[in-house]
Amino acid sequence: MKFSHSLFFVLALLFLNTVVAQDFAAVDTKIKNYPAIADVAVLVEKLKTDFVTPAEKARAAYTWITTNIAYDVAFSENMEKKPIIAFSYKTE
């Protein structure tokens, strides 16, 4: 009897997860079609006008970051070769 209740509970959770899950395909498509934006203030205003809910805005910001920002491997490799510069001071 316990097994059937547990199975029902797990299946109900899986069903609810698929019902509640949000589809962000439209948000992702819209963000990927944005022109190059260099100013963060311009990007924020565009996100505010194009998206309504906080979830859409968060997804839009996430998609923009993952689409437009890349790790600079060459720069990080050059940083490892440069000497570390230390600063010190006697008073604040």
Phi and psi restraints in degrees (range 20) as a CNS / XPLOR table:
assign (resid 1 and name C) (resid 2 and name N)
       (resid 2 and name CA) (resid 2 and name C) 1.0 -63.1 20.0 2
assign (resid 2 and name N) (resid 2 and name CA)
       (resid 2 and name C) (resid 3 and name N) 1.0 -37.6 20.0 2
assign (resid 2 and name C) (resid 3 and name N)
       (resid 3 and name CA) (resid 3 and name C) 1.0 -61.8 20.0 2
assign (resid 3 and name N) (resid 3 and name CA)
       (resid 3 and name C) (resid 4 and name N) 1.0 -42.0 20.0 2
assign (resid 3 and name C) (resid 4 and name N)
       (resid 4 and name CA) (resid 4 and name C) 1.0 -67.1 20.0 2
assign (resid 4 and name N) (resid 4 and name CA)
       (resid 4 and name C) (resid 5 and name N) 1.0 -36.5 20.0 2
assign (resid 4 and name C) (resid 5 and name N)
       (resid 5 and name CA) (resid 5 and name C) 1.0 -67.4 20.0 2
assign (resid 5 and name N) (resid 5 and name CA)
       (resid 5 and name C) (resid 6 and name N) 1.0 -41.5 20.0 2
assign (resid 5 and name C) (resid 6 and name N)
       (resid 6 and name CA) (resid 6 and name C) 1.0 -64.8 20.0 2
assign (resid 6 and name N) (resid 6 and name CA)
       (resid 6 and name C) (resid 7 and name N) 1.0 -43.0 20.0 2
assign (resid 6 and name C) (resid 7 and name N)
       (resid 7 and name CA) (resid 7 and name C) 1.0 -63.0 20.0 2
assign (resid 7 and name N) (resid 7 and name CA)
       (resid 7 and name C) (resid 8 and name N) 1.0 -43.3 20.0 2
assign (resid 7 and name C) (resid 8 and name N)
       (resid 8 and name CA) (resid 8 and name C) 1.0 -61.4 20.0 2
assign (resid 8 and name N) (resid 8 and name CA)
       (resid 8 and name C) (resid 9 and name N) 1.0 -43.7 20.0 2
assign (resid 8 and name C) (resid 9 and name N)
       (resid 9 and name CA) (resid 9 and name C) 1.0 -61.4 20.0 2
assign (resid 9 and name N) (resid 9 and name CA)
       (resid 9 and name C) (resid 10 and name N) 1.0 -45.4 20.0 2
assign (resid 9 and name C) (resid 10 and name N)
       (resid 10 and name CA) (resid 10 and name C) 1.0 -64.1 20.0 2
assign (resid 10 and name N) (resid 10 and name CA)
       (resid 10 and name C) (resid 11 and name N) 1.0 -44.4 20.0 2
assign (resid 10 and name C) (resid 11 and name N)
       (resid 11 and name CA) (resid 11 and name C) 1.0 -65.2 20.0 2
assign (resid 11 and name N) (resid 11 and name CA)
       (resid 11 and name C) (resid 12 and name N) 1.0 -37.5 20.0 2
assign (resid 11 and name C) (resid 12 and name N)
       (resid 12 and name CA) (resid 12 and name C) 1.0 -64.5 20.0 2
assign (resid 12 and name N) (resid 12 and name CA)
       (resid 12 and name C) (resid 13 and name N) 1.0 -41.6 20.0 2
assign (resid 12 and name C) (resid 13 and name N)
       (resid 13 and name CA) (resid 13 and name C) 1.0 -63.2 20.0 2
assign (resid 13 and name N) (resid 13 and name CA)
       (resid 13 and name C) (resid 14 and name N) 1.0 -42.2 20.0 2
assign (resid 13 and name C) (resid 14 and name N)
       (resid 14 and name CA) (resid 14 and name C) 1.0 -63.6 20.0 2
assign (resid 14 and name N) (resid 14 and name CA)
       (resid 14 and name C) (resid 15 and name N) 1.0 -41.9 20.0 2
assign (resid 14 and name C) (resid 15 and name N)
       (resid 15 and name CA) (resid 15 and name C) 1.0 -64.0 20.0 2
assign (resid 15 and name N) (resid 15 and name CA)
       (resid 15 and name C) (resid 16 and name N) 1.0 -46.1 20.0 2
assign (resid 15 and name C) (resid 16 and name N)
       (resid 16 and name CA) (resid 16 and name C) 1.0 -63.2 20.0 2
assign (resid 16 and name N) (resid 16 and name CA)
       (resid 16 and name C) (resid 17 and name N) 1.0 -36.4 20.0 2
assign (resid 16 and name C) (resid 17 and name N)
       (resid 17 and name CA) (resid 17 and name C) 1.0 -62.9 20.0 2
assign (resid 17 and name N) (resid 17 and name CA)
       (resid 17 and name C) (resid 18 and name N) 1.0 -39.7 20.0 2
assign (resid 17 and name C) (resid 18 and name N)
       (resid 18 and name CA) (resid 18 and name C) 1.0 -74.1 20.0 2
assign (resid 18 and name N) (resid 18 and name CA)
       (resid 18 and name C) (resid 19 and name N) 1.0 -29.8 20.0 2
assign (resid 18 and name C) (resid 19 and name N)
       (resid 19 and name CA) (resid 19 and name C) 1.0 -74.3 20.0 2
assign (resid 19 and name N) (resid 19 and name CA)
       (resid 19 and name C) (resid 20 and name N) 1.0 -40.6 20.0 2
assign (resid 19 and name C) (resid 20 and name N)
       (resid 20 and name CA) (resid 20 and name C) 1.0 -83.5 20.0 2
assign (resid 20 and name N) (resid 20 and name CA)
       (resid 20 and name C) (resid 21 and name N) 1.0 -24.0 20.0 2
assign (resid 20 and name C) (resid 21 and name N)
       (resid 21 and name CA) (resid 21 and name C) 1.0 -57.0 20.0 2
assign (resid 21 and name N) (resid 21 and name CA)
       (resid 21 and name C) (resid 22 and name N) 1.0 139.5 20.0 2
assign (resid 21 and name C) (resid 22 and name N)
       (resid 22 and name CA) (resid 22 and name C) 1.0 -97.2 20.0 2
assign (resid 22 and name N) (resid 22 and name CA)
       (resid 22 and name C) (resid 23 and name N) 1.0 145.0 20.0 2
assign (resid 22 and name C) (resid 23 and name N)
       (resid 23 and name CA) (resid 23 and name C) 1.0 -99.7 20.0 2
assign (resid 23 and name N) (resid 23 and name CA)
       (resid 23 and name C) (resid 24 and name N) 1.0 112.2 20.0 2
assign (resid 23 and name C) (resid 24 and name N)
       (resid 24 and name CA) (resid 24 and name C) 1.0 -101.6 20.0 2
assign (resid 24 and name N) (resid 24 and name CA)
       (resid 24 and name C) (resid 25 and name N) 1.0 18.5 20.0 2
assign (resid 24 and name C) (resid 25 and name N)
       (resid 25 and name CA) (resid 25 and name C) 1.0 -60.7 20.0 2
assign (resid 25 and name N) (resid 25 and name CA)
       (resid 25 and name C) (resid 26 and name N) 1.0 -40.5 20.0 2
assign (resid 25 and name C) (resid 26 and name N)
       (resid 26 and name CA) (resid 26 and name C) 1.0 -66.4 20.0 2
assign (resid 26 and name N) (resid 26 and name CA)
       (resid 26 and name C) (resid 27 and name N) 1.0 -40.0 20.0 2
assign (resid 26 and name C) (resid 27 and name N)
       (resid 27 and name CA) (resid 27 and name C) 1.0 -64.4 20.0 2
assign (resid 27 and name N) (resid 27 and name CA)
       (resid 27 and name C) (resid 28 and name N) 1.0 -46.7 20.0 2
assign (resid 27 and name C) (resid 28 and name N)
       (resid 28 and name CA) (resid 28 and name C) 1.0 -60.9 20.0 2
assign (resid 28 and name N) (resid 28 and name CA)
       (resid 28 and name C) (resid 29 and name N) 1.0 -43.2 20.0 2
assign (resid 28 and name C) (resid 29 and name N)
       (resid 29 and name CA) (resid 29 and name C) 1.0 -63.5 20.0 2
assign (resid 29 and name N) (resid 29 and name CA)
       (resid 29 and name C) (resid 30 and name N) 1.0 -43.6 20.0 2
assign (resid 29 and name C) (resid 30 and name N)
       (resid 30 and name CA) (resid 30 and name C) 1.0 -63.5 20.0 2
assign (resid 30 and name N) (resid 30 and name CA)
       (resid 30 and name C) (resid 31 and name N) 1.0 -43.2 20.0 2
assign (resid 30 and name C) (resid 31 and name N)
       (resid 31 and name CA) (resid 31 and name C) 1.0 -66.2 20.0 2
assign (resid 31 and name N) (resid 31 and name CA)
       (resid 31 and name C) (resid 32 and name N) 1.0 -40.6 20.0 2
assign (resid 31 and name C) (resid 32 and name N)
       (resid 32 and name CA) (resid 32 and name C) 1.0 -67.9 20.0 2
assign (resid 32 and name N) (resid 32 and name CA)
       (resid 32 and name C) (resid 33 and name N) 1.0 -17.7 20.0 2
assign (resid 32 and name C) (resid 33 and name N)
       (resid 33 and name CA) (resid 33 and name C) 1.0 -94.3 20.0 2
assign (resid 33 and name N) (resid 33 and name CA)
       (resid 33 and name C) (resid 34 and name N) 1.0 1.5 20.0 2
assign (resid 33 and name C) (resid 34 and name N)
       (resid 34 and name CA) (resid 34 and name C) 1.0 -64.5 20.0 2
assign (resid 34 and name N) (resid 34 and name CA)
       (resid 34 and name C) (resid 35 and name N) 1.0 144.5 20.0 2
assign (resid 34 and name C) (resid 35 and name N)
       (resid 35 and name CA) (resid 35 and name C) 1.0 -72.2 20.0 2
assign (resid 35 and name N) (resid 35 and name CA)
       (resid 35 and name C) (resid 36 and name N) 1.0 171.2 20.0 2
assign (resid 35 and name C) (resid 36 and name N)
       (resid 36 and name CA) (resid 36 and name C) 1.0 -63.5 20.0 2
assign (resid 36 and name N) (resid 36 and name CA)
       (resid 36 and name C) (resid 37 and name N) 1.0 127.4 20.0 2
assign (resid 36 and name C) (resid 37 and name N)
       (resid 37 and name CA) (resid 37 and name C) 1.0 -122.9 20.0 2
assign (resid 37 and name N) (resid 37 and name CA)
       (resid 37 and name C) (resid 38 and name N) 1.0 119.6 20.0 2
assign (resid 37 and name C) (resid 38 and name N)
       (resid 38 and name CA) (resid 38 and name C) 1.0 -97.7 20.0 2
assign (resid 38 and name N) (resid 38 and name CA)
       (resid 38 and name C) (resid 39 and name N) 1.0 -23.4 20.0 2
assign (resid 38 and name C) (resid 39 and name N)
       (resid 39 and name CA) (resid 39 and name C) 1.0 -98.4 20.0 2
assign (resid 39 and name N) (resid 39 and name CA)
       (resid 39 and name C) (resid 40 and name N) 1.0 124.1 20.0 2
assign (resid 39 and name C) (resid 40 and name N)
       (resid 40 and name CA) (resid 40 and name C) 1.0 -63.8 20.0 2
assign (resid 40 and name N) (resid 40 and name CA)
       (resid 40 and name C) (resid 41 and name N) 1.0 -37.3 20.0 2
assign (resid 40 and name C) (resid 41 and name N)
       (resid 41 and name CA) (resid 41 and name C) 1.0 -62.2 20.0 2
assign (resid 41 and name N) (resid 41 and name CA)
       (resid 41 and name C) (resid 42 and name N) 1.0 -38.4 20.0 2
assign (resid 41 and name C) (resid 42 and name N)
       (resid 42 and name CA) (resid 42 and name C) 1.0 -65.9 20.0 2
assign (resid 42 and name N) (resid 42 and name CA)
       (resid 42 and name C) (resid 43 and name N) 1.0 -42.6 20.0 2
assign (resid 42 and name C) (resid 43 and name N)
       (resid 43 and name CA) (resid 43 and name C) 1.0 -61.6 20.0 2
assign (resid 43 and name N) (resid 43 and name CA)
       (resid 43 and name C) (resid 44 and name N) 1.0 -45.0 20.0 2
assign (resid 43 and name C) (resid 44 and name N)
       (resid 44 and name CA) (resid 44 and name C) 1.0 -61.1 20.0 2
assign (resid 44 and name N) (resid 44 and name CA)
       (resid 44 and name C) (resid 45 and name N) 1.0 -44.9 20.0 2
assign (resid 44 and name C) (resid 45 and name N)
       (resid 45 and name CA) (resid 45 and name C) 1.0 -63.2 20.0 2
assign (resid 45 and name N) (resid 45 and name CA)
       (resid 45 and name C) (resid 46 and name N) 1.0 -39.3 20.0 2
assign (resid 45 and name C) (resid 46 and name N)
       (resid 46 and name CA) (resid 46 and name C) 1.0 -65.8 20.0 2
assign (resid 46 and name N) (resid 46 and name CA)
       (resid 46 and name C) (resid 47 and name N) 1.0 -40.3 20.0 2
assign (resid 46 and name C) (resid 47 and name N)
       (resid 47 and name CA) (resid 47 and name C) 1.0 -65.6 20.0 2
assign (resid 47 and name N) (resid 47 and name CA)
       (resid 47 and name C) (resid 48 and name N) 1.0 -38.5 20.0 2
assign (resid 47 and name C) (resid 48 and name N)
       (resid 48 and name CA) (resid 48 and name C) 1.0 -63.9 20.0 2
assign (resid 48 and name N) (resid 48 and name CA)
       (resid 48 and name C) (resid 49 and name N) 1.0 -38.7 20.0 2
assign (resid 48 and name C) (resid 49 and name N)
       (resid 49 and name CA) (resid 49 and name C) 1.0 -80.7 20.0 2
assign (resid 49 and name N) (resid 49 and name CA)
       (resid 49 and name C) (resid 50 and name N) 1.0 -31.7 20.0 2
assign (resid 49 and name C) (resid 50 and name N)
       (resid 50 and name CA) (resid 50 and name C) 1.0 -85.0 20.0 2
assign (resid 50 and name N) (resid 50 and name CA)
       (resid 50 and name C) (resid 51 and name N) 1.0 -23.5 20.0 2
assign (resid 50 and name C) (resid 51 and name N)
       (resid 51 and name CA) (resid 51 and name C) 1.0 -128.1 20.0 2
assign (resid 51 and name N) (resid 51 and name CA)
       (resid 51 and name C) (resid 52 and name N) 1.0 146.3 20.0 2
assign (resid 51 and name C) (resid 52 and name N)
       (resid 52 and name CA) (resid 52 and name C) 1.0 -102.9 20.0 2
assign (resid 52 and name N) (resid 52 and name CA)
       (resid 52 and name C) (resid 53 and name N) 1.0 -55.2 20.0 2
assign (resid 52 and name C) (resid 53 and name N)
       (resid 53 and name CA) (resid 53 and name C) 1.0 -81.2 20.0 2
assign (resid 53 and name N) (resid 53 and name CA)
       (resid 53 and name C) (resid 54 and name N) 1.0 154.5 20.0 2
assign (resid 53 and name C) (resid 54 and name N)
       (resid 54 and name CA) (resid 54 and name C) 1.0 -60.0 20.0 2
assign (resid 54 and name N) (resid 54 and name CA)
       (resid 54 and name C) (resid 55 and name N) 1.0 -34.8 20.0 2
assign (resid 54 and name C) (resid 55 and name N)
       (resid 55 and name CA) (resid 55 and name C) 1.0 -65.0 20.0 2
assign (resid 55 and name N) (resid 55 and name CA)
       (resid 55 and name C) (resid 56 and name N) 1.0 -42.0 20.0 2
assign (resid 55 and name C) (resid 56 and name N)
       (resid 56 and name CA) (resid 56 and name C) 1.0 -65.0 20.0 2
assign (resid 56 and name N) (resid 56 and name CA)
       (resid 56 and name C) (resid 57 and name N) 1.0 -41.9 20.0 2
assign (resid 56 and name C) (resid 57 and name N)
       (resid 57 and name CA) (resid 57 and name C) 1.0 -64.1 20.0 2
assign (resid 57 and name N) (resid 57 and name CA)
       (resid 57 and name C) (resid 58 and name N) 1.0 -42.5 20.0 2
assign (resid 57 and name C) (resid 58 and name N)
       (resid 58 and name CA) (resid 58 and name C) 1.0 -64.6 20.0 2
assign (resid 58 and name N) (resid 58 and name CA)
       (resid 58 and name C) (resid 59 and name N) 1.0 -43.3 20.0 2
assign (resid 58 and name C) (resid 59 and name N)
       (resid 59 and name CA) (resid 59 and name C) 1.0 -64.9 20.0 2
assign (resid 59 and name N) (resid 59 and name CA)
       (resid 59 and name C) (resid 60 and name N) 1.0 -39.4 20.0 2
assign (resid 59 and name C) (resid 60 and name N)
       (resid 60 and name CA) (resid 60 and name C) 1.0 -63.5 20.0 2
assign (resid 60 and name N) (resid 60 and name CA)
       (resid 60 and name C) (resid 61 and name N) 1.0 -43.3 20.0 2
assign (resid 60 and name C) (resid 61 and name N)
       (resid 61 and name CA) (resid 61 and name C) 1.0 -64.0 20.0 2
assign (resid 61 and name N) (resid 61 and name CA)
       (resid 61 and name C) (resid 62 and name N) 1.0 -43.7 20.0 2
assign (resid 61 and name C) (resid 62 and name N)
       (resid 62 and name CA) (resid 62 and name C) 1.0 -59.9 20.0 2
assign (resid 62 and name N) (resid 62 and name CA)
       (resid 62 and name C) (resid 63 and name N) 1.0 -47.3 20.0 2
assign (resid 62 and name C) (resid 63 and name N)
       (resid 63 and name CA) (resid 63 and name C) 1.0 -65.2 20.0 2
assign (resid 63 and name N) (resid 63 and name CA)
       (resid 63 and name C) (resid 64 and name N) 1.0 -40.1 20.0 2
assign (resid 63 and name C) (resid 64 and name N)
       (resid 64 and name CA) (resid 64 and name C) 1.0 -63.3 20.0 2
assign (resid 64 and name N) (resid 64 and name CA)
       (resid 64 and name C) (resid 65 and name N) 1.0 -44.1 20.0 2
assign (resid 64 and name C) (resid 65 and name N)
       (resid 65 and name CA) (resid 65 and name C) 1.0 -63.0 20.0 2
assign (resid 65 and name N) (resid 65 and name CA)
       (resid 65 and name C) (resid 66 and name N) 1.0 -46.9 20.0 2
assign (resid 65 and name C) (resid 66 and name N)
       (resid 66 and name CA) (resid 66 and name C) 1.0 -69.7 20.0 2
assign (resid 66 and name N) (resid 66 and name CA)
       (resid 66 and name C) (resid 67 and name N) 1.0 -22.6 20.0 2
assign (resid 66 and name C) (resid 67 and name N)
       (resid 67 and name CA) (resid 67 and name C) 1.0 -87.1 20.0 2
assign (resid 67 and name N) (resid 67 and name CA)
       (resid 67 and name C) (resid 68 and name N) 1.0 -33.5 20.0 2
assign (resid 67 and name C) (resid 68 and name N)
       (resid 68 and name CA) (resid 68 and name C) 1.0 -110.5 20.0 2
assign (resid 68 and name N) (resid 68 and name CA)
       (resid 68 and name C) (resid 69 and name N) 1.0 -10.1 20.0 2
assign (resid 68 and name C) (resid 69 and name N)
       (resid 69 and name CA) (resid 69 and name C) 1.0 -116.0 20.0 2
assign (resid 69 and name N) (resid 69 and name CA)
       (resid 69 and name C) (resid 70 and name N) 1.0 130.9 20.0 2
assign (resid 69 and name C) (resid 70 and name N)
       (resid 70 and name CA) (resid 70 and name C) 1.0 -128.4 20.0 2
assign (resid 70 and name N) (resid 70 and name CA)
       (resid 70 and name C) (resid 71 and name N) 1.0 151.6 20.0 2
assign (resid 70 and name C) (resid 71 and name N)
       (resid 71 and name CA) (resid 71 and name C) 1.0 -76.3 20.0 2
assign (resid 71 and name N) (resid 71 and name CA)
       (resid 71 and name C) (resid 72 and name N) 1.0 131.7 20.0 2
assign (resid 71 and name C) (resid 72 and name N)
       (resid 72 and name CA) (resid 72 and name C) 1.0 -90.9 20.0 2
assign (resid 72 and name N) (resid 72 and name CA)
       (resid 72 and name C) (resid 73 and name N) 1.0 93.5 20.0 2
assign (resid 72 and name C) (resid 73 and name N)
       (resid 73 and name CA) (resid 73 and name C) 1.0 -65.6 20.0 2
assign (resid 73 and name N) (resid 73 and name CA)
       (resid 73 and name C) (resid 74 and name N) 1.0 -43.4 20.0 2
assign (resid 73 and name C) (resid 74 and name N)
       (resid 74 and name CA) (resid 74 and name C) 1.0 -61.0 20.0 2
assign (resid 74 and name N) (resid 74 and name CA)
       (resid 74 and name C) (resid 75 and name N) 1.0 -42.1 20.0 2
assign (resid 74 and name C) (resid 75 and name N)
       (resid 75 and name CA) (resid 75 and name C) 1.0 -63.8 20.0 2
assign (resid 75 and name N) (resid 75 and name CA)
       (resid 75 and name C) (resid 76 and name N) 1.0 -43.4 20.0 2
assign (resid 75 and name C) (resid 76 and name N)
       (resid 76 and name CA) (resid 76 and name C) 1.0 -67.0 20.0 2
assign (resid 76 and name N) (resid 76 and name CA)
       (resid 76 and name C) (resid 77 and name N) 1.0 -34.0 20.0 2
assign (resid 76 and name C) (resid 77 and name N)
       (resid 77 and name CA) (resid 77 and name C) 1.0 -67.9 20.0 2
assign (resid 77 and name N) (resid 77 and name CA)
       (resid 77 and name C) (resid 78 and name N) 1.0 -37.3 20.0 2
assign (resid 77 and name C) (resid 78 and name N)
       (resid 78 and name CA) (resid 78 and name C) 1.0 -68.5 20.0 2
assign (resid 78 and name N) (resid 78 and name CA)
       (resid 78 and name C) (resid 79 and name N) 1.0 -33.4 20.0 2
assign (resid 78 and name C) (resid 79 and name N)
       (resid 79 and name CA) (resid 79 and name C) 1.0 -65.2 20.0 2
assign (resid 79 and name N) (resid 79 and name CA)
       (resid 79 and name C) (resid 80 and name N) 1.0 -33.2 20.0 2
assign (resid 79 and name C) (resid 80 and name N)
       (resid 80 and name CA) (resid 80 and name C) 1.0 -67.7 20.0 2
assign (resid 80 and name N) (resid 80 and name CA)
       (resid 80 and name C) (resid 81 and name N) 1.0 -27.4 20.0 2
assign (resid 80 and name C) (resid 81 and name N)
       (resid 81 and name CA) (resid 81 and name C) 1.0 -84.9 20.0 2
assign (resid 81 and name N) (resid 81 and name CA)
       (resid 81 and name C) (resid 82 and name N) 1.0 -21.2 20.0 2
assign (resid 81 and name C) (resid 82 and name N)
       (resid 82 and name CA) (resid 82 and name C) 1.0 -80.6 20.0 2
assign (resid 82 and name N) (resid 82 and name CA)
       (resid 82 and name C) (resid 83 and name N) 1.0 147.6 20.0 2
assign (resid 82 and name C) (resid 83 and name N)
       (resid 83 and name CA) (resid 83 and name C) 1.0 -69.8 20.0 2
assign (resid 83 and name N) (resid 83 and name CA)
       (resid 83 and name C) (resid 84 and name N) 1.0 151.3 20.0 2
assign (resid 83 and name C) (resid 84 and name N)
       (resid 84 and name CA) (resid 84 and name C) 1.0 -80.3 20.0 2
assign (resid 84 and name N) (resid 84 and name CA)
       (resid 84 and name C) (resid 85 and name N) 1.0 131.0 20.0 2
assign (resid 84 and name C) (resid 85 and name N)
       (resid 85 and name CA) (resid 85 and name C) 1.0 -99.6 20.0 2
assign (resid 85 and name N) (resid 85 and name CA)
       (resid 85 and name C) (resid 86 and name N) 1.0 124.5 20.0 2
assign (resid 85 and name C) (resid 86 and name N)
       (resid 86 and name CA) (resid 86 and name C) 1.0 -109.1 20.0 2
assign (resid 86 and name N) (resid 86 and name CA)
       (resid 86 and name C) (resid 87 and name N) 1.0 145.0 20.0 2
assign (resid 86 and name C) (resid 87 and name N)
       (resid 87 and name CA) (resid 87 and name C) 1.0 -118.0 20.0 2
assign (resid 87 and name N) (resid 87 and name CA)
       (resid 87 and name C) (resid 88 and name N) 1.0 147.2 20.0 2
assign (resid 87 and name C) (resid 88 and name N)
       (resid 88 and name CA) (resid 88 and name C) 1.0 -142.7 20.0 2
assign (resid 88 and name N) (resid 88 and name CA)
       (resid 88 and name C) (resid 89 and name N) 1.0 158.2 20.0 2
assign (resid 88 and name C) (resid 89 and name N)
       (resid 89 and name CA) (resid 89 and name C) 1.0 -148.3 20.0 2
assign (resid 89 and name N) (resid 89 and name CA)
       (resid 89 and name C) (resid 90 and name N) 1.0 157.7 20.0 2
assign (resid 89 and name C) (resid 90 and name N)
       (resid 90 and name CA) (resid 90 and name C) 1.0 -95.2 20.0 2
assign (resid 90 and name N) (resid 90 and name CA)
       (resid 90 and name C) (resid 91 and name N) 1.0 -34.3 20.0 2
assign (resid 90 and name C) (resid 91 and name N)
       (resid 91 and name CA) (resid 91 and name C) 1.0 -131.7 20.0 2
assign (resid 91 and name N) (resid 91 and name CA)
       (resid 91 and name C) (resid 92 and name N) 1.0 161.6 20.0 2
